Amino acid sequence: MFLPNDVIRYAGPTRLIRILWIAPDRALAYAFELGQAHSQPRAVALQVLADDVLGGRARLLPDDPYAAPAPSAQMPQKYRELQAKAWDIVASLQAHVPALYERRARTALVADCAADRGVSRQSVLRYLRRFWERGQTIDALLPDYGNSGARGKTRAANAGVKRGRPRKSGDHPGLNTDAAMRATFRAAVARYTATHPEFSRRAAYRLMLQDYYRDRPPADLPSFGQFSYWLDKDGVAGPRRATVAVQHTFLP
């Protein structure tokens, strides 16, 4: 019924989990909650996941909202070099699966890897989380950089400098939209369309604020304009001023 990398959506409260690994006897799996800053792999009986899906408490999504996009043919060589560095680290750690998914073993493995390669433990953990979050492919490890200086291309953000026009309210300059925020936008759309027959950007935006930004100060909230702009840019939702009927097919 399940394969590694399958994404399962739970409702009430809404959350998404990715199956990272399945034991050969299909009794145990390790899962990773998506869109959460401090998520860690956790063991779960595969039968529990099957019962949740068959019982209607969860849905197996046909599309992966967190999957890394295919790289551009014009990807700069320096990005490929950074990707190769990250892949070397992640591949060496993945050789220790499933022990890598246990917190105590992971702590030791990450510390040894960081020492061997002369990088920080935080960098190693960041590579691992990116790999697990974005579909466990080498493309998941491409750096989150945008190109600047040309129409139609994403401009790089500078610390303390807000891209784009100021917000009309003038209360605060707002946030730059980074790759993590764009992933949140995509996940919010996936969550909304999985439970609503018609798509509304405003309603999806409100639900996203409730699910992902609850209790955050106004300065930490993405604007609706940012949300709508990146849906168009990433091609993940329907037109701005119309609701679109969406047909959903979930695997049993």
N, C-alpha and C positions, 0 to 999 in steps of 0.2 A: 504493500500500500504506500509506503514512504520510501524516499530516496534521500541521500545526503544533499543538503542545500534546499530542500523543500521549505517553504515559508508557510506557517500556520497562523491564522488570525483568530484571536479570542475576543469576545465582546463582554463588556460589563465587569471591569473597565477594559477598554480596548487595548490590546497589545499584540505585537507580532513577534514570533520566535522563528529562528532558523535552526533546522536540524544540521548540526555540524558533522556528526559521525554516528554510525549505526553498528552495533556489535555484530560479528558474523552469525551468532545464533539468533539475532533479531530480538533479543530480550531487552537490551538496554540501548539508550541513545544519549548523546549529549546535545543540549540545545542552548541557543544564545539569543537573548532578548534584544531585538533591534530598536534603534532609536533611543537608547538609554545610555547616558554618559558613563555609568559605572557598571554596566552589565558584565557578568562573568559566565563562562560555560557552566552548565549544571546537568547532573545526571537525571534522567527520567526514564521510566519504564515505557518501552515503545507501545505496549498495549494500552497504557493510559492515554497516550496521544491518539491512538486509533479509536478508543472509546469516546474521547472528546469530539472527534470529527463525526463519527457515526451517530453519536447522540445529539448532534446539532449544537454543542457548546462551542465548537470551533469550526473553522473552514480552512481547507487546504487551498491556498491561492494558486491560480493557474499561471500568474505572472509574478515575478520577483520585483517588488518596488525598490529594493535596495541594490539590485545588481549593478555592477560597474559597467558603464557604457563602453562600447568599443573605442579604442583610441583612434585619433585622427591620423590620417596618412602624413600630415604635416607636423606631427609631434616632434618637438625639438630633441636632439640627441641627448642633451643634458637631462631631460626628463626620463629618457630610457635608461640612462646610467643610474639615476636615483632609484628607478624601479628595480633595476638589476641588483642594486645593493640591498634593497628591502627584501627582494625575493630570496636572495642568498640567506638572509637571516631567518625568514619565515620558513623556508624549506628545511633548514637545519633543525628547526624546532618541531615542525610537523612530523619529522621522522620519529618523534617520541610520542606520537598519538597512540593510545588514548591517555597516557600518563600526563601529557601536557594540559589536559582539561581539568586536572585536579589542582586546587589552589597551592597546596604545599609543594608538590612536584614542579608546578609551573614557576613558582618563585625561585627555586634553585636553578631550573633550566634557563630562565631568563637572565639571572645573575651571571651564570657561566658564559652564556652567549655574549652578553654585553662586555664582559671582561676579555673574551677571546677576540672580539672584533673592535674593541676600542670605542664603543658607543655607550650612550647612557641606557640604563634599564628602562627609563621612560620612553625612549625612542623604540626600543624593542617591543614594548607593550603596545605602543601606538601602531606599529606595523601589524602586530597580531590582531588587534581589534579591527583595524581597517580590513584585513584579510577576512576575518569572520563576518564582519558586518556586510561586506559587499559581494559575497558570493563565492569566496574561497578560490579565486582565480588570480592569475598573475596580473590581469588588468586592474584588479582591486588595489594594487600597490602603486599605480601611477600617482605622482604627486598632484595635489589639488591646487594647481596654478592655472591662472588664466592669462591669455595674451593681451597685450595692451597696444593702443596706438592705431587701431584700425576699426572702421565701421563694421559692426556685426560681430566683433570679437569681444570676449570678456576681458575687462581691464583688471589688472592686479590691484589689490588693496594695499594701501600704506597705513601703518599703525597711526591711529588718531585722525585719519583723514577719511571722511565719508564720501563714497562715490555717488554720482548722480546729483539731482537737484535737491535742495533742502526740503524738509517736510513743511506743508502749509501751516501747521500749527505753530511752528517756530519754537516749541518748548524744548526740543532737543534734536540733535542732528540725525538720530536714527542709527541703524546698524548697517555695516557692509554685509552683503549676502555671500557667505562662504560655502564651501562644498557640504559641510555638515548641515547647514541650514537648508540648502537645496535638497538634500536627502530627506530632511524632515518634511519639506513641502511635498515631495513625491509620496512619502509614506502617508501623509495626511490625505492626499487625493485617493490613494489606494484604500485607506480605511473608510473614507466617505462613500466611494463608489461601490464598495462591497456591501453596504447596508442601505443604499438609497437608489431607487429605480431611475431617478433623474438627477443630473449633476447641477449643482449650484456653487459657483465659486465663493460667493459670500458665505453661504452656509458651511462649505468646506473650510474656509478660513476661520470662521468662528469656532468650529469644532476643533481645528488645529490649536488655536489659542487655549482652548479648554483642556485639551489632552496633553500638550507639550509645554505650555508657557503659563500654567496656572500659578498664581501668586508671584509672578515676575513683575518688576516695576515697568512702567510704560517705556522707559528708555531701552529696555531689553526685548521689546516686542517687534517683530518684523511688521511692516506696514502691509495693508492689503495690496497696494501698488507693487511692492516687491514680490509678494506672493503671486499675483496675477502675471507680472512680467516674466518670472522664471518658469511659470507653467507654460507660457508661450515659447520661451527660449528653449526649454527642455522637451517640448512637444508631448506633455503628459496629460493634457486635459482638453476639454472642448472649448468652443468660442466664448468670448467674454460676456456677451450680452444675451446669450440664449442658454436654456437648459437643454441638455442632450440626454436622450433616453439611452441607457446603457444596459446591454444584455450581459449577464454574468453566467459563466459556466464553471462550477467548482467540481474538482475531482472528488469522487466518492471516498 
